[in-house]
Amino acid sequence: MSRTNLHGGDLDEIARIYGIDKSKIMNFSGNVNPLGLPPSVKKAIAENVDIATGYPDVSYTALRAAIADYTGAKAEHIIVGNGSTELITGFIKAVMPKKSVIISPAYSEYLRILEQINCDVVLYPLDEERDFVPDIEKLPIDDSVDMLVFCSPNNPTGTYFTAEETAKIAERCKKHGCFIMTDETYVEFSDPSKHISAAEIADTYDNIAVVRGTSKFFACPGLRLGYGITGNREILDKINAEKDLWSVNVYAELAGKVMFTDRSFIKETIELINAERTRFYTELGKIKALKLYNTQSNFFLVKILDGRTTSREVFLELIKKNILIRDAENFPFLDETFFRFCILGHDENTLLIEALKNIFE
Ligand SMILES: Cc1ncc(COP(=O)(O)O)c(C=O)c1O
């Protein structure tokens, strides 16, 4: 079997299928910060390993206060979960939409959960002609739509809504009784001058929830810590009523209390991502057969323009060198000319740049 569009987290599966050593894979598919766990988190866990003998705080008061300080949202509007994944499910099941719109191509979990609850789902396409930049005027919102879901910056396109645009969408949705869920898993990688985060809007409007994770920016997908922000008390109460107790474990709880204040880790991450993002634009910009879309995240969507090479072939060529990219062919509205890769450390990025030059030049 050969599958080229597996999720970036499926490293065991990839190692097995391609007969490679998992520890040798350079994972350009997972979108995880290459700096690894923040030193503050490592230290806190190492020094407090025995906390596993106790339960976490069932209401996560200190953790929610730490998230409030970090995001500027009110602690009483914050809910924590087992990764952003638990909250994506939680918000969808609390709203229980009969009809929803997902701005696509997008992360696949929204569709999976909406289909589980038998929701009628409209996939609204981002326009390739506009380089996937969304047009807020054209969103198909009317009285029949109960929920609008989007990701900003969006996985896989890297495009985004500004907070101002999201506020406009929230106003419009309010008139139609439509609840918005925006996934900001990648927002910390974006340029602060773009004002992308809708955290403050979610704090004031009652028809919008922001979902955020720590897996990508703080490089801890194994810890499973995510959070949601909404000014809608009823929705928060519904999620809390449905949710299992203690779904965030003690190590994630502790990590969350220290990571958001690790200024040097945050600064180092932004500097690395900005420098390497510029280098990718410059170096891959020289390859005529590739188009890189503008991104406000730590990954790039790429289109192959030569009319003959497919993303699957690129994947297979690169995996021979232990380089794992995401074949983006199976995202809605994309095809076999698209792939995605994320920014890793300088040396690994050099290997990817060289390997792509070898394929396309
Ligand atoms: C857009 C998006 N949202 C959510 C997730 C899941 O993140 P978490 O580990 O916080 O559950 C991912 C993982 O790839 C993602 O790309």
The ligand as an ORCA input file, in Angstrom:
! r2SCAN-3c Opt
* xyz 0 1
  C      -6.467     23.653     11.932
  C      -6.250     22.615     12.990
  N      -7.038     22.610     14.064
  C      -6.885     21.690     15.030
  C      -5.905     20.719     14.957
  C      -5.794     19.731     16.075
  O      -5.030     20.271     17.089
  P      -4.962     19.748     18.586
  O      -3.709     18.964     18.695
  O      -4.916     21.018     19.395
  O      -6.179     18.957     18.891
  C      -5.052     20.687     13.858
  C      -4.022     19.640     13.724
  O      -3.414     19.423     12.720
  C      -5.219     21.672     12.851
  O      -4.429     21.726     11.771
*
